[in-house]
């Protein structure tokens, strides 16, 4: 598969995953809203406490089963049997550990209600371990439609059961009922869409063992890192305040689960397809990090600005005290944009220890900072500690990427700087509007004003992003795809008229992609040496001349292909025939090297 086809398929898969995840999270949001209005902060605090040991145990025992099956070149029945057996062992282990720690953790939390919740919610963990491993074959093909359908139906079942139980009993057990119903439906559907007859076997353990050691250690560190704030805060604040904090964190995590997780899942197959070509892998990572930042950064900044109206509209006035917590969590989360691409890159190269190092660095900084921040400043101190640890993690991620691919820090920074600067412009522009929104009572006016503010923010961010992109020389990135789609959409609606310049600019993006692919083919086949007057050489030089005429920068690979082709032409033909192109290619490479 060519790099262009892979990139296109990956982009479509990422969009589909985000759309599917958005659908499931909307169902989660509906469930969350109803339960928050029926129950209160204290009830949510009890369930949030119970989820701490469950989350930690699930992450500690997690194995990279799906990732290992995606990476393997073969897809045999024996590998599926081993995957199922490992999942079953994991499920039994989770159940045993949760039964053992349920009562001690309840005593640690000073709330005996936590013990039966931990034991009951552990059943859901077992069910999630029993799904059909054969479904991974669709992920390998970047076909996520069945997975999205299963998740959506599972969420709908969870919504129905939890809401019905909450309305009739008004008990925090409604959250547990919904948590158990979803895995039952999803697991059953997995065998319908991907038939598989379970069989116990560990014959293909080697496929999974290469990543298991470092991955398990990484999961342990991640579990402690992600739950450290909750463990520490539960000792220093009231149960109601803890419920508000957990609710705010759950709302902020929706962006992570809707956008960041689907993107990370799409990056892994994309990286795997070019893992043996360092140059193409580096280019794929730059695109991945740029795309992640372009989407995730404005989403978190927007949520931070809109935290007050979002809380009041979604949850009601009794949750107003959670608004500043949500704003702080969202603002600090903007530094997490590289976690998905870096982890996917490390797993692709079978270097899981680097993903572990990334999380460990975050934990080493965050754990003591969270402890003293919570002890001295409460929730506010924890929010600042989270943001500081996230910034350090961002830098650590860049160091890891450089170690894995030798990708220069300047190029890594250039790939993500535009979204951060554009987000800062959006934040500064909307800050005064957020103060205005806080004075509007809950109702239609607040909802309408919030929608207008969001639309204004999207426009400001997009304009700032494209302006910076043009100023920086229109480098390869998501803006290139965006402008191409805008041109095609504008032209298809008949809005261009006689604007010849726009008509001529419209195909430039496609020309760049085609000439890049052609240049790689020429360099690989050494056609510049063997066939100097071939059709491909003529097409290359003609396309390069066209881009030069319209002041469109050449990618480095095009410069190299032009230099080799022109030098061969000059060796057996007229040495002055193509000298302007030769000089332009040399100058472009020199400028990039100096820059």
Buried (B, 14 or more C-beta within 10 A) or exposed (E): EEBBEBBBBBBEBBEBBBEBBBBBBBBBBBBBBBBBBBBBBBBBBBBBBBBBBBBBBBBBBBBBBBBBBBBBEEEEEBBBBBBBBBBBBBBEBBBEBBEEBBBEBBEBBEBEBBBBBBBBBBBBBBBBBBBBBBBBBBBBEBEBEBBBBBBBBBBBBBBBBBBEBBEEEEBBBBBBBBBBBBBBBBBBBBBEBBEBEBEEBBEBEEBBEBBBEBBBBBBBBBBBBBBBBBBBBBEBBEBBBBBBBBBBBBBBBBBBBBBBBBBBBBBBBBBBBBBEEBEBBBBBBBBBBBBBBBBBBBBBBBBBBBBBBBBBBBBEEBBBBBBBBBBBBBBBBBBBBBBBBBBBBBBBBEBBBBBBBBBBBBBBBBBEBBBEBBEEEBBBBBBBBBBBBBBBBBEBBBBBBBEBBEBEEEBBEBBBBBBBBBBBBBBEBBEEBBEEBBEBEEEEEBEEBBEEBBEBBEEBBBEBBBBBBEEEEBBBBBBBBBBBEEBBEBBEEEEBEEEEEBEEBBBBBEBBBBBBBBBBBBBEEEBBEEBBEBEBBEBBBEBBBBBBEEEBBBBBBBBBBBBBBBBBBBEEEEEEEBEEBBEBBBEBBEEEEEE
